[in-house]
């Protein structure tokens, strides 16, 4: 079993069956006495790769490729762990559920897991995993053309005049490549399969119940797992929350609200006196400046050797805007690109992961998104949506309602989307930034409403995608840490100023 350190996914934001509606459960049991490490069927070995905590170890869990044929072909899901630092107070296992689809948490016990307060690291074994299809688990690839790996191509930005003809052609080309090169596994990758894999991981660990910290798409995975296996859940933290209708393409449309919520923060920063990356004198000037610059680059792209594509055009600028709004620490990337483009120049080409990593991540993302729900086939339907979106949300230029690879995906979904309901134990804590470009507050509120009395939500006055121990604030971090360590949760929804 070979494991390598994952390069950051190229598709960060994109980078889930049985429709299980469980009977209502009583509130989760209070914290139990300390439990020692349970019996496990796993063979743990040292993880390969650099930069990992020497305590981190890895193992492989066999799961059915197709849960409808559980005795058929088996695939590997590679997991990692750092054991509880105080076995006498150990409660169980905390699964770190990655975002994406296409993200991995395999290195997270050594990474963000070490940012957890000591009380939490004492309470749990920290568990990461590479979801099915993502190396070093049994992996898939679509063998896409190099140009189709450009992030500004993977996100369906329409042509400058709003035409979607090229997007439909790209969808057909990519879908055909995935069908030709993806093998049998690419048909058996969706959120329901990932939730079932998680329950196999739980069983292999020897745990009766599983706690989790899911981020971004990981919140949807966590919600689906909680719906399908409510009696197997312990303390569930959902951070930067997808709306429960993610399976109906709502995750892409959410960028409309997310950009509108977040761009004013960039505008204030990019116009602040003393900022070396300042692009305008006032915040009110930044938005029209960005829009004018995007149109200029639509008409007259600037060559950009070494980039993909090898030009700075309007859609590359728009995609850079989207990426840069994920965290305030990324704001300089957009500002510097705007300043360079205003001067008719470009910065050095951005670094990209190795192409095999991009191929793998893109295949996992495409398969999971497209297998979760059937997308419309009609170009006219996408065209209408793009036209409406461009008028209402010029910053995103119609992309959130456009056609991506799923518009031509050759396989029907195997599972109906899981309906998230209030049936289940009351053991969920949602934490959500007010301004989040990828998972906006409006979507998080929908998930909160769907979970009902099962959940409490902590809304944080912060900007960025990722709240707990990332772009949030001390109040939100304390609230989540207390819940993980002790089970104590606010009595009602809470706001952290």
C-alpha positions in Angstrom: 0.0 0.0 0.0 1.6 3.2 -1.2 0.6 6.7 0.0 1.9 10.0 -1.3 1.4 13.5 0.0 -1.4 15.2 -2.0 -0.8 18.4 -3.9 -3.5 21.0 -3.3 -6.4 20.3 -5.7 -6.5 22.4 -8.8 -10.2 22.5 -8.7 -10.7 23.8 -5.1 -14.3 24.6 -4.9 -15.6 21.8 -7.1 -12.6 20.7 -6.4 -23.9 12.9 -2.9 -28.7 5.0 -2.8 -30.8 4.3 -0.7 -33.1 7.2 0.2 -32.9 6.6 3.9 -35.3 8.5 6.1 -34.7 7.2 9.6 -37.2 7.2 12.5 -36.7 10.0 15.0 -33.9 9.5 17.6 -33.6 10.8 21.1 -30.9 13.3 21.8 -27.4 11.9 21.7 -26.2 10.3 24.8 -23.9 12.3 27.2 -20.2 11.9 27.0 -19.3 8.4 28.0 -16.4 7.3 30.1 -13.0 7.2 28.4 -12.7 4.4 25.8 -9.4 2.8 24.9 -8.5 2.2 21.3 -11.0 -0.4 20.0 -10.1 -3.7 18.2 -9.4 -3.0 14.6 -9.0 -5.1 11.5 -6.5 -2.7 10.0 -2.8 -3.1 9.3 -1.2 0.2 10.1 2.1 1.2 8.5 4.2 4.3 8.2 2.8 6.8 5.7 4.9 7.6 2.7 5.5 11.2 1.8 7.3 14.2 3.3 6.2 16.8 5.9 4.0 14.4 7.9 3.9 14.1 11.6 6.0 11.0 12.5 3.1 9.7 14.5 0.8 9.5 11.5 0.2 6.0 10.1 -1.8 4.7 7.2 -3.9 1.7 6.3 -6.2 0.5 3.6 -9.9 -0.3 3.9 -11.5 -2.6 1.3 -15.0 -1.5 0.1 -17.2 -2.7 -2.7 -16.8 -0.8 -5.9 -20.6 -1.2 -6.4 -22.7 -1.5 -3.2 -25.4 -3.2 -5.3 -23.0 -6.0 -5.8 -21.2 -6.1 -2.4 -19.4 -9.4 -3.2 -18.1 -8.2 -6.5 -15.0 -6.1 -7.2 -13.4 -4.5 -4.2 -11.5 -1.2 -4.2 -9.1 0.4 -1.6 -9.8 3.5 0.4 -6.6 4.7 2.1 -7.0 6.2 5.6 -4.6 7.8 8.0 -4.6 8.4 11.8 -2.8 10.0 14.7 -3.9 8.3 17.9 -5.3 10.2 20.8 -2.6 12.0 22.7 -4.1 11.0 26.1 -5.6 7.4 25.8 -7.0 7.6 29.4 -9.5 10.3 28.2 -10.0 9.0 24.6 -13.7 9.1 23.5 -13.4 7.8 19.9 -12.4 8.8 16.4 -12.8 12.2 14.7 -13.0 11.8 10.9 -11.8 14.8 8.9 -14.1 14.9 5.9 -12.5 16.9 3.0 -14.1 19.2 0.6 -14.2 19.1 -3.2 -15.3 16.7 -4.5 -11.7 15.9 -5.3 -10.2 16.9 -1.9 -8.3 14.5 0.4 -7.8 14.7 4.1 -5.1 12.0 4.2 -2.5 14.5 5.4 -4.9 16.4 7.7 -4.1 14.6 11.0 -0.6 16.0 10.5 -1.8 19.3 9.2 -5.0 21.1 10.3 -5.6 18.4 12.9 -2.6 19.7 14.8 -4.3 23.1 15.1 -7.0 21.5 17.2 -6.7 22.4 20.9 -5.1 19.9 23.1 -8.3 18.8 24.7 -9.7 17.7 21.3 -6.5 15.9 20.4 -6.7 14.1 23.7 -10.3 13.1 23.1 -10.0 11.6 19.6 -7.9 9.6 17.2 -7.6 12.0 14.2 -8.6 10.1 11.0 -8.1 11.3 7.4 -8.8 9.5 4.1 -8.5 9.8 0.4 -12.1 9.2 -1.0 -12.7 6.5 -3.5 -11.2 7.3 -6.9 -8.5 9.7 -5.4 -4.9 8.4 -5.3 -3.5 6.7 -3.3 -6.9 5.0 -3.0 -8.0 3.1 -6.1 -7.9 6.0 -8.5 -9.5 7.2 -11.7 -8.5 9.5 -14.6 -10.4 10.8 -17.6 -7.3 11.5 -19.7 -8.5 15.0 -20.6 -6.7 17.2 -23.0 -4.3 19.6 -21.3 -6.4 22.6 -22.2 -9.4 21.1 -20.6 -7.6 21.1 -17.2 -7.5 24.9 -17.1 -9.6 26.0 -14.1 -11.2 28.6 -16.2 -12.4 25.8 -18.5 -13.5 23.4 -15.8 -15.7 26.2 -14.4 -18.3 26.9 -17.2 -17.6 30.5 -18.0 -19.6 31.5 -21.1 -18.1 33.4 -24.1 -17.9 37.2 -23.8 -21.2 37.6 -25.7 -22.9 35.0 -23.5 -22.8 32.2 -25.9 -22.6 28.7 -24.4 -21.7 26.8 -27.6 -18.1 26.2 -26.6 -19.2 25.1 -23.1 -21.5 22.5 -24.6 -18.7 21.3 -26.9 -16.3 21.1 -23.9 -18.9 19.1 -21.9 -19.3 16.6 -24.7 -15.5 16.3 -25.2 -14.8 15.8 -21.5 -17.7 13.4 -20.9 -16.6 11.3 -23.8 -13.0 11.2 -22.4 -14.3 10.1 -19.0 -16.4 7.3 -20.5 -13.5 6.2 -22.6 -10.8 6.3 -20.0 -12.5 6.2 -16.6 -13.1 2.5 -16.3 -15.9 0.9 -14.3 -15.2 2.8 -11.1 -16.1 6.2 -12.6 -19.8 5.0 -12.7 -19.7 4.2 -9.0 -18.7 7.5 -7.5 -21.2 9.8 -5.8 -21.9 11.2 -2.3 -24.0 8.2 -1.2 -21.1 5.9 -2.1 -18.7 8.1 -0.1 -21.1 8.0 2.9 -21.2 4.2 2.7 -17.4 4.1 2.5 -17.2 6.2 5.6 -19.3 3.7 7.5 -17.0 0.9 6.3 -14.1 3.0 7.7 -15.9 3.3 11.0 -16.4 -0.4 11.2 -12.8 -1.1 10.2 -11.7 1.2 13.0 -13.8 -0.8 15.4 -15.8 2.3 16.4 -19.5 2.0 17.4 -20.0 5.7 16.5 -18.0 8.3 14.6 -17.5 12.0 15.2 -16.6 14.2 12.2 -15.5 17.6 11.1 -16.6 18.2 7.5 -15.7 21.2 5.5 -17.4 22.6 2.4 -18.5 19.6 0.3 -17.6 17.6 3.3 -20.6 19.2 5.1 -22.9 17.6 2.5 -21.1 14.3 2.9 -21.5 14.6 6.6 -25.2 15.5 6.4 -25.8 12.5 4.0 -23.9 10.2 6.4 -25.9 11.5 9.3 -29.1 10.8 7.4 -28.2 7.3 6.2 -26.5 6.2 9.4 -27.9 8.4 12.2 -27.2 5.8 14.9 -23.6 5.7 13.9 -22.9 9.4 14.5 -21.4 11.0 17.6 -20.4 14.7 17.5 -20.8 16.2 14.0 -19.2 19.6 13.1 -20.2 20.9 9.7 -18.1 23.9 8.7 -18.8 26.2 5.7 -22.0 24.6 4.7 -23.5 23.5 1.4 -27.2 23.9 1.0 -29.1 20.5 1.3 -30.0 20.9 -2.4 -26.4 20.5 -3.5 -27.5 17.4 -5.4 -29.7 19.6 -7.6 -26.9 21.8 -8.9 -27.4 24.4 -6.2 -23.7 24.4 -5.3 -22.8 26.0 -8.6 -25.5 28.6 -8.5 -24.4 29.5 -4.9 -21.5 31.4 -6.4 -23.8 34.2 -7.4 -24.7 35.0 -3.8 -21.2 34.1 -2.5 -19.4 36.6 -4.8 -22.0 39.3 -4.1 -21.5 38.7 -0.3 -17.7 38.7 -0.5 -16.6 41.1 -3.2 -17.3 44.2 -1.1 -14.7 43.0 1.4 -12.2 42.8 -1.4 -13.2 46.2 -2.6 -12.7 47.8 0.8 -9.3 46.1 1.1 -8.2 46.9 -2.4 -8.9 50.7 -1.9 -7.5 51.0 1.6 -4.9 53.8 1.9 -1.4 52.4 2.5 -2.2 49.1 0.8 0.7 48.5 -1.6 -1.7 46.5 -3.8 -4.3 49.2 -3.9 -6.2 49.4 -7.2 -8.6 52.3 -6.6 -9.1 55.3 -4.4 -12.5 54.2 -3.0 -14.3 50.9 -2.5 -17.1 52.1 -4.9 -14.6 52.2 -7.8 -13.3 48.7 -7.5 -16.3 46.8 -8.9 -16.8 48.9 -12.1 -13.0 48.8 -12.5 -13.0 45.0 -12.4 -15.9 44.7 -14.8 -14.3 47.1 -17.3 -11.0 45.3 -17.1 -12.7 41.9 -17.7 -14.4 43.3 -20.8 -11.1 44.7 -22.1 -9.4 41.4 -21.6 -12.3 39.7 -23.4 -11.5 41.8 -26.4 -7.8 41.9 -26.2 -6.2 39.1 -24.2 -2.6 39.4 -23.0 -0.2 36.5 -23.8 0.7 34.6 -20.7 3.5 32.0 -21.4 3.4 29.0 -19.1 -0.1 29.5 -17.9 -3.1 27.4 -18.9 -4.5 28.9 -21.1 -1.5 30.8 -22.2 -3.3 34.1 -22.2 -4.9 36.4 -19.7 -8.4 36.8 -21.0 -11.6 38.0 -19.3 -12.6 34.6 -18.0 -9.2 34.0 -16.5 -9.5 37.2 -14.6 -13.0 36.2 -13.5 -11.7 32.8 -12.4 -8.9 34.5 -10.5 -11.5 36.7 -8.8 -13.4 33.6 -7.7 -10.3 31.9 -6.4 -9.1 35.0 -4.6 -12.3 35.5 -2.7 -11.9 32.2 -0.9 -9.8 33.9 1.8 -8.7 37.4 2.6 -5.1 36.2 2.4 -5.6 35.6 -1.3 -6.9 39.1 -2.1 -3.4 40.3 -3.2 -3.4 37.7 -6.0 -6.4 39.4 -7.7 -5.3 42.9 -7.0 -1.8 42.3 -8.5 -3.3 40.6 -11.5 -5.6 43.6 -12.0 -2.7 46.0 -11.7 -0.6 44.1 -14.1 -3.4 43.9 -16.7 -4.0 47.6 -16.4 -0.4 48.1 -17.4 -0.7 45.5 -20.2 1.6 43.0 -18.4 1.2 39.7 -16.6 2.9 38.3 -13.4 4.8 35.0 -13.5 2.6 32.1 -14.6 0.8 30.6 -11.5 2.1 27.3 -10.3 0.0 24.2 -11.1 0.0 20.7 -9.6 1.5 18.0 -11.6 -0.7 17.0 -14.5 -1.4 13.5 -13.2 -2.8 15.0 -10.0 -4.9 17.4 -12.0 -6.3 14.5 -14.1 -7.1 12.5 -11.0 -8.7 15.4 -9.0 -10.7 16.5 -12.0 -12.0 13.0 -12.7 -13.1 12.5 -9.1 -14.8 15.9 -9.1 -16.6 15.4 -12.4 -17.8 11.8 -11.6 -19.1 12.7 -8.2 -20.9 15.8 -9.3 -22.4 14.3 -12.4 -23.4 11.0 -10.7 -25.1 12.7 -7.9 -28.0 14.1 -10.0 -29.0 14.1 -13.7 -28.2 17.5 -15.3 -30.4 19.0 -18.1 -29.3 18.1 -21.6 -30.9 21.1 -23.3 -28.6 23.9 -24.4 -31.6 26.2 -24.5 -32.2 25.7 -20.8 -28.6 26.6 -19.9 -28.7 29.6 -22.3 -31.7 31.0 -20.6 -30.1 30.6 -17.2 -26.9 32.2 -18.3 -28.7 35.2 -19.8 -30.7 35.8 -16.6 -27.6 35.3 -14.4 -25.5 37.7 -16.5 -28.1 40.5 -16.0 -28.5 39.9 -12.3 -24.9 39.1 -11.3 -22.4 40.7 -13.7 -19.4 39.7 -11.6 -20.0 35.9 -12.2 -21.0 36.5 -15.9 -23.5 33.7 -16.1 -21.1 30.9 -15.1 -23.1 29.6 -12.1 -26.0 28.6 -14.3 -24.1 27.3 -17.3 -23.4 23.8 -18.6 -20.4 21.8 -17.4 -19.3 18.3 -18.1 -22.5 16.9 -16.5 -24.6 18.3 -19.3 -23.2 15.4 -21.5 -22.5 12.8 -18.8 -23.3 9.4 -20.3 -24.4 7.6 -17.1 -27.7 8.1 -15.2 -27.4 8.5 -11.4 -27.5 5.3 -9.5 -29.0 6.8 -6.4 -31.6 9.4 -5.7 -30.3 12.4 -3.8 -30.7 11.9 -0.1 -33.2 14.2 1.5 -31.8 15.9 4.6 -34.4 15.9 7.4 -34.8 16.6 11.1 -35.0 12.9 11.9 -32.0 11.7 13.9 -30.0 12.6 17.0 -29.5 16.2 18.0 -25.7 16.1 17.7 -24.8 18.5 14.9 -23.1 21.9 15.2 -22.9 24.1 12.1 -20.3 26.9 11.9 -20.6 29.4 9.2 -18.9 32.6 8.1 -21.2 35.4 7.1 -19.2 36.1 3.9 -18.2 32.9 2.1 -17.8 32.9 -1.7 -18.3 29.1 -2.2 -20.9 28.2 0.5 -22.8 31.4 1.3 -24.7 32.0 4.5 -28.0 31.7 2.6 -27.3 28.1 1.7 -26.1 27.3 5.3 -29.4 28.6 6.6 -31.2 26.1 4.3 -29.2 23.2 5.8 -29.9 24.5 9.3 -33.6 24.6 8.5 -33.6 21.1 7.0 -31.8 19.7 10.1 -34.3 21.3 12.5 -33.8 20.3 16.1 -30.9 18.1 15.2 -28.6 21.1 14.8 -27.5 24.4 16.2 -25.7 27.0 14.0 -22.9 29.4 15.0 -22.7 32.3 12.6 -19.4 34.1 12.5 -18.8 37.7 11.5 -15.9 36.7 9.2 -14.9 36.4 5.6 -13.6 33.4 3.8 -14.3 29.8 2.9 -13.6 27.7 6.0 -14.4 29.0 9.4 -13.2 26.7 12.3 -9.5 27.4 13.0 -9.2 29.1 9.6 -11.0 32.3 8.6 -13.4 32.4 11.6 -12.9 34.1 14.9 -12.0 33.2 18.5 -15.6 33.1 19.6 -16.6 30.6 16.9 -13.4 28.6 17.4 -14.1 28.3 21.2 -17.6 27.2 20.6 -16.7 24.4 18.2 -13.7 23.3 20.3 -15.9 23.0 23.4 -18.4 20.9 21.6 -15.8 18.5 20.3 -14.1 18.2 23.6 -17.1 18.1 26.0 -20.2 17.7 23.9 -21.4 21.1 25.2 -23.3 23.0 22.5 -25.1 26.3 22.6 -28.8 26.0 23.5 -29.8 27.9 20.4 -28.3 29.4 17.3 -25.5 31.8 18.2 -23.8 34.8 16.5 -20.1 35.5 17.0 -19.3 39.2 16.4 
